[in-house]
Amino acid sequence: ATGMRLLLALCLGLVALAAASQSPLQRRVVKEVLDYFHGRSNVHFIFKEQAVEGAVEREDPSGTFVQLRVSLVQTACNKRAPRRQNCRVLEKGRKPTCLACYKFDSGDVPKVLDKYHNCGPSHHLAVKEIKHRDEAECRAVEEAGRAGDALYLPGMYAFSKGLPA
């Protein structure tokens, strides 16, 4: 039985480690993703974060770009329920994945300059067309705040400059 207990302690330790290795901005994005997900009208249950993968954090003079995937897991608690503390995870519940891209400015309390979310079944997010769109959206988010004029999409300006006057 001690082996099992040790394994459990190890697993819990790994979960704590994952949370500890996330930067404050990454934690903030995870929280925002959960808020966004629960704000959707077709979501009736509370979901918990199960794993955070592929976290990217890049700084440039205009701020910090954060991209990550959050695997969620459905609990037995209804979204409308007042008590949300000890919601047990449903084994056969939905396990959606959310891709999130955020660009924060470089202030002391970073503000969100731009953001993009896409949540769905993980196999759905792996579809080539969807992946391409997600990547393009995230690139646009990362560009936020860089140029003096945020209305220019990457490539648009170069194209219009190239035309004969």
N, C-alpha and C positions, 0 to 999 in steps of 0.2 A: 504493500500500500504506500510505502514511503516513496517509491519510484514515481508513482502516479502523482503524489502531492508535489514532488520536486518538479515534475513536468509542468504541472499547473502553475506553480510559482514562476517557472521559467517563461511560460506563455504570457502570464500577466506582466512579467517584467519586460518582455518584448513589446507589449502594447504600450506600456508606460514609456519605454525607450523611444518608440516611434513618435509619441506625442512630444517628448522632450527634444527630439532632434528637429522638430518643426520650428521654424522661426515664428516670431509673433505675427508677422504678416500672413504666413501660411495658416496659422491657427485662425486668424481673422477670416481668411477666405473660406476655410472649412465651415466656420460658423455662418458666414453669409450664404454659402451653398445650402446649408440645412434650412436657413430661414427662407431662402428662395424656393426650395423644394416644397417645404410645408405650406408655402403661400399659394401653391397651385391648387386650383379648384377641384381637380380630380384626385387629389391626395387626401385620404380620409384618416390615415393612421399616422402615428409618430414613427419616424425612421431614425435609426441610429447610424452613426458613422462606423463602418466596419474596418475600412482600411483607406489609407491615403497613399497613392502611388504616383510615380513619375513627377515628383515636385521639381519645378524649375523656378529659380529666382534669379533675375538678372537686374542689375542696376545700371542706369545710364544717367546723364546729367538731368534728364527730365523726370526721373523718378525710378520706381521699382516695379518690374513686371513679375507677376507670380502666375504660374500655371500648374494645375494639379488635377488628378482624378480622384474622386471620392467614391468609394464603394459604400453603398448604404444597405441597410437591412431593416426589414419591416418588423415592428413590434406589435404586441396585442393591444396597445393603448390607442384609443381614438384621439384624433387631433383636438377634438372639442373637450376632451376630458380635462378636468382641473388638475389632476395629479399625474405628473409625467415622470416621477423619479424612478420607480423600479418597474419599468416596462419590460416584460420578457420578450425575447426575440422569437418570432414565429419561424419554425424550421422550414415550413413550406411557403413562407411569405415571399413577397417580391424582393429582389435584390438589385435595384437599379444602380447605375453608375452615372455620376455627374462629372462632366469635364468643365472646369472653370478657368477662365483667364481674367486676371485683374491687372490694372495698371494703377499704381498709387503715386501720388506726387511725393516730393521729397520733404514735405513739411514735418514738423515735430510730431504732430498727430496726422499721419498720412491720410489724405482724402482720396477717394476713388475717382480717377480721371475717366476711366472707361472699364467696361466689364462685359463678359460674354459667358453664358451658361448653356450647356446642353446636357439634359438628363434623359436616360432611357436604359433599356436592357443593354448589358455590355456587348452582346453580339450585334446589336443595332448600331452602337457607336463605332464598331469595327468595320462597318460597311464602307467601301472605298469612297463613294460620293460624299458620305457624311463626314468621314475623316478629312477629306479635302476641304470641305466647307468649314469644318471646325478649325483646321490649320490656318485657313485664310482669315477667318474671324479673329483668331488669336494674334495673328501677325498685325492686323489692323489695331487691335487693342494695345499691343506693345508699342505701336507708333504714336499712341495718344500723347499729346503734350510735347512731342519732339519738335515738330515744325512750328514756326510762328503761327501758321494758320492750320488749325486742326481739320479744316474741311477738305483739304486735299487728301485724296486717297493715294496710297503708294502707287507710283506709276502714272497717275493721271497728269501730274504736273510735267513730268519729263515728256510725255506725249504731246501736250499742248505747246511746249516750248519748241518742239522739233518742227513745227509747221512753218512754212515760209511766211514771212510777215506780209 
